[in-house]
């Protein structure tokens, strides 16, 4: 699939969808507490998207996915399905949400700590966050996708971690997952 260029009006629509997705993550943070289930977090996000934002939760029924959010607890890399699992002190959870507004998708995720995380979990969070910013700082006209992936991979591996190669970042717009694929590893200049 070719990369779909967006005009300024479409870019504005994408920013609005992205803002709404980020707003969901701001809203749900206060609810990420010991004892809450991932199902309850899903319900709260769904109600906010549908009733407050008057938008569409893109994950729900996307390729059979049964929920509004992905709730990936501890060792789950991504796409965790909310259910009756109760969060406990020390857990970490990534919540991934995608909102559709006026035909455009806004897709984002955030890592939360439940109470006080272990030193290892906090280090993982910090390295991932910095790795993301290392990749973002490379983005500029004339840069290549391999440069972004290389920046992420180099930093993460220097810190003693590895990157997940089975999943990646992606383009977005009227289609949920558009080209280009943005890998978290790569060769400079590729």
Rosetta blueprint (number, residue, H / E / L):
1 X L
2 X L
3 X L
4 X L
5 X L
6 X L
7 X L
8 X H
9 X H
10 X H
11 X H
12 X H
13 X H
14 X H
15 X H
16 X H
17 X H
18 X H
19 X H
20 X H
21 X H
22 X H
23 X H
24 X H
25 X H
26 X H
27 X H
28 X H
29 X H
30 X H
31 X H
32 X L
33 X L
34 X L
35 X L
36 X L
37 X E
38 X H
39 X H
40 X H
41 X H
42 X H
43 X H
44 X H
45 X H
46 X H
47 X H
48 X H
49 X H
50 X H
51 X H
52 X H
53 X L
54 X L
55 X L
56 X E
57 X E
58 X L
59 X L
60 X L
61 X L
62 X H
63 X H
64 X H
65 X L
66 X L
67 X L
68 X L
69 X E
70 X E
71 X E
72 X E
73 X E
74 X L
75 X L
76 X L
77 X L
78 X L
79 X L
80 X L
81 X E
82 X L
83 X L
84 X L
85 X L
86 X E
87 X L
88 X L
89 X L
90 X L
91 X L
92 X E
93 X E
94 X E
95 X E
96 X E
97 X E
98 X E
99 X E
100 X E
101 X E
102 X L
103 X L
104 X E
105 X E
106 X E
107 X E
108 X E
109 X E
110 X E
111 X E
112 X E
113 X E
114 X L
115 X L
116 X L
117 X L
118 X L
119 X H
120 X H
121 X H
122 X H
123 X H
124 X H
125 X H
126 X H
127 X H
128 X H
129 X H
130 X H
131 X H
132 X H
133 X H
134 X H
135 X H
136 X H
137 X H
138 X H
139 X L
140 X L
141 X L
142 X L
143 X L
144 X L
145 X H
146 X H
147 X H
148 X H
149 X H
150 X H
151 X H
152 X H
153 X H
154 X H
155 X H
156 X H
157 X H
158 X H
159 X L
160 X L
161 X L
162 X L
163 X L
164 X L
165 X L
166 X L
167 X L
168 X L
169 X E
170 X E
171 X E
172 X L
173 X L
174 X L
175 X L
176 X L
177 X L
178 X E
179 X E
180 X E
181 X E
182 X E
183 X L
184 X L
185 X L
186 X L
187 X L
188 X L
189 X L
190 X L
